[in-house]
Amino acid sequence: MSELEDIKHRLELLEARLDESRDKPMNVQEAAQYLGLSVSYLYRLTYQRKIPFTKPTGKVIFFMKDSIDKWVRNGRSRKTGKNSK
């Protein structure tokens, strides 16, 4: 394998890993760390429905990275979708 092919292969592996992490839901601790917020403040934002989240089982809160990134880019509070509680 040439050096160029090796670099291309490594780049493809990195892109695949990024895609996997982008689609994976984050729990409260992961989302708080990702956003640089305290867990308690993140819970407050969910209680006030200022940040997009989902509760598929009605108990555990999850955040999707794409939704969080969009929320940050918009720079303002948004109500969540009808699947959120």
C-alpha positions as a Markdown table, in Angstrom:
| # | Residue | x | y | z |
|---|---|---|---|---|
| 1 | Met | 0.0 | 0.0 | 0.0 |
| 2 | Ser | 1.5 | 3.4 | -1.0 |
| 3 | Glu | 1.6 | 6.3 | 1.4 |
| 4 | Leu | -1.1 | 8.1 | -0.4 |
| 5 | Glu | -3.4 | 5.0 | -0.2 |
| 6 | Asp | -2.7 | 4.7 | 3.5 |
| 7 | Ile | -3.6 | 8.3 | 4.1 |
| 8 | Lys | -6.8 | 7.9 | 2.1 |
| 9 | His | -7.7 | 4.7 | 4.1 |
| 10 | Arg | -7.1 | 6.5 | 7.4 |
| 11 | Leu | -9.2 | 9.4 | 6.3 |
| 12 | Glu | -12.1 | 7.1 | 5.4 |
| 13 | Leu | -11.9 | 5.5 | 8.8 |
| 14 | Leu | -12.0 | 8.9 | 10.5 |
| 15 | Glu | -15.0 | 10.0 | 8.5 |
| 16 | Ala | -16.8 | 6.8 | 9.4 |
| 17 | Arg | -16.1 | 7.3 | 13.1 |
| 18 | Leu | -17.4 | 10.9 | 12.9 |
| 19 | Asp | -20.6 | 9.8 | 11.2 |
| 20 | Glu | -21.2 | 7.1 | 13.9 |
| 21 | Ser | -20.7 | 9.7 | 16.7 |
| 22 | Arg | -23.0 | 12.2 | 15.0 |
| 23 | Asp | -25.9 | 9.8 | 14.9 |
| 24 | Lys | -25.5 | 8.4 | 18.4 |
| 25 | Pro | -27.8 | 10.0 | 21.0 |
| 26 | Met | -26.1 | 11.6 | 23.9 |
| 27 | Asn | -27.2 | 11.3 | 27.5 |
| 28 | Val | -27.3 | 14.3 | 29.9 |
| 29 | Gln | -23.7 | 13.9 | 31.1 |
| 30 | Glu | -22.4 | 13.6 | 27.5 |
| 31 | Ala | -24.5 | 16.6 | 26.3 |
| 32 | Ala | -23.4 | 18.7 | 29.2 |
| 33 | Gln | -19.8 | 18.0 | 28.6 |
| 34 | Tyr | -20.2 | 18.6 | 24.9 |
| 35 | Leu | -21.9 | 22.0 | 25.5 |
| 36 | Gly | -19.6 | 23.0 | 28.4 |
| 37 | Leu | -22.6 | 23.3 | 30.7 |
| 38 | Ser | -23.3 | 21.8 | 34.2 |
| 39 | Val | -25.7 | 18.9 | 34.3 |
| 40 | Ser | -28.1 | 20.8 | 36.5 |
| 41 | Tyr | -28.2 | 23.8 | 34.1 |
| 42 | Leu | -28.9 | 21.4 | 31.2 |
| 43 | Tyr | -31.7 | 19.8 | 33.2 |
| 44 | Arg | -33.1 | 23.4 | 33.7 |
| 45 | Leu | -33.0 | 24.1 | 30.0 |
| 46 | Thr | -34.9 | 20.8 | 29.3 |
| 47 | Tyr | -37.5 | 21.7 | 32.0 |
| 48 | Gln | -38.0 | 25.1 | 30.4 |
| 49 | Arg | -38.0 | 23.4 | 27.0 |
| 50 | Lys | -35.3 | 25.7 | 25.7 |
| 51 | Ile | -33.1 | 23.0 | 24.2 |
| 52 | Pro | -34.1 | 20.1 | 21.9 |
| 53 | Phe | -34.3 | 16.7 | 23.6 |
| 54 | Thr | -36.2 | 13.5 | 23.5 |
| 55 | Lys | -37.5 | 11.1 | 26.1 |
| 56 | Pro | -38.4 | 7.9 | 24.2 |
| 57 | Thr | -39.2 | 5.9 | 27.3 |
| 58 | Gly | -40.7 | 8.8 | 29.2 |
| 59 | Lys | -37.9 | 8.8 | 31.8 |
| 60 | Val | -34.4 | 9.0 | 30.3 |
| 61 | Ile | -33.5 | 12.2 | 28.4 |
| 62 | Phe | -31.4 | 12.0 | 25.2 |
| 63 | Phe | -29.9 | 14.7 | 23.0 |
| 64 | Met | -29.1 | 14.4 | 19.3 |
| 65 | Lys | -25.8 | 16.1 | 18.3 |
| 66 | Asp | -27.2 | 17.5 | 15.1 |
| 67 | Ser | -30.2 | 19.1 | 16.9 |
| 68 | Ile | -27.9 | 20.5 | 19.6 |
| 69 | Asp | -25.5 | 21.9 | 17.0 |
| 70 | Lys | -28.5 | 23.5 | 15.2 |
| 71 | Trp | -29.7 | 25.0 | 18.5 |
| 72 | Val | -26.3 | 26.5 | 19.2 |
| 73 | Arg | -26.0 | 27.9 | 15.7 |
| 74 | Asn | -29.4 | 29.6 | 16.0 |
| 75 | Gly | -28.4 | 31.2 | 19.2 |
| 76 | Arg | -31.8 | 31.3 | 20.7 |
| 77 | Ser | -34.3 | 29.1 | 22.6 |
| 78 | Arg | -36.5 | 26.8 | 20.7 |
| 79 | Lys | -39.4 | 24.7 | 21.7 |
| 80 | Thr | -38.9 | 21.0 | 21.2 |
| 81 | Gly | -40.8 | 18.7 | 18.8 |
| 82 | Lys | -43.9 | 16.8 | 19.8 |
| 83 | Asn | -41.8 | 13.7 | 20.7 |
| 84 | Ser | -40.2 | 15.5 | 23.6 |
| 85 | Lys | -41.6 | 15.6 | 27.1 |
